[in-house]
């Protein structure tokens, strides 16, 4: 009986994780993008950073979606 109970609880956690999977994946992608952007900015001088501001993650994804729609 304890085995079946633990399997039911584990199954519920798997279902909940599957429902939130998109949010977790989106947060992971955003973290990777922001990390790469910060690393790139470290190599630039303050004058270069002021002259060429980077896009945040949401602007980047909107631009990517626009490019994907144009190519269709």
C-alpha positions in Angstrom: 0.0 0.0 0.0 2.7 2.6 0.8 4.3 1.8 -2.6 1.1 2.6 -4.5 0.5 5.7 -2.5 4.0 7.0 -3.2 3.5 6.2 -6.9 0.3 8.2 -7.0 2.0 11.2 -5.3 4.9 10.9 -7.7 2.5 10.8 -10.7 0.8 14.0 -9.4 4.1 15.8 -9.2 5.0 14.7 -12.8 1.6 16.0 -14.0 2.1 19.3 -12.2 5.6 19.6 -13.6 4.4 18.9 -17.1 1.8 21.7 -16.8 4.5 24.2 -15.7 7.1 22.9 -18.2 6.7 25.7 -20.6 7.2 28.4 -18.0 10.3 26.6 -16.7 11.7 26.2 -20.2 11.0 29.9 -21.0 12.8 31.0 -17.8 15.8 28.8 -18.6 16.0 30.3 -22.1 15.8 33.8 -20.7 18.5 33.1 -18.2 20.8 31.7 -20.9 20.1 34.8 -23.2 20.7 37.3 -20.3 24.0 35.5 -19.3 25.3 35.6 -22.8 24.3 39.3 -23.2 26.1 40.2 -19.9 29.2 38.3 -21.0 29.2 40.2 -24.3 28.8 43.5 -22.5 31.8 42.8 -20.3 34.0 42.9 -23.4 32.7 46.3 -24.5 33.8 49.7 -23.3 31.1 52.0 -21.7 31.1 54.1 -24.8 30.4 51.1 -27.0 27.6 50.0 -24.6 26.0 53.4 -24.7 26.2 53.6 -28.5 24.7 50.1 -29.1 22.1 49.1 -26.5 21.1 45.4 -26.4 17.6 44.0 -26.6 16.1 42.4 -23.6 14.8 38.9 -23.9 11.2 39.8 -24.8 12.3 42.1 -27.6 14.5 39.3 -28.9 11.8 36.7 -28.9 9.4 39.1 -30.6 11.9 39.8 -33.3 12.6 36.1 -33.8 8.9 35.4 -34.1 8.6 38.2 -36.7 11.4 36.7 -38.7 9.9 33.3 -38.6 6.5 34.7 -39.8 8.2 36.5 -42.7 10.0 33.4 -43.9 6.8 31.5 -44.3 
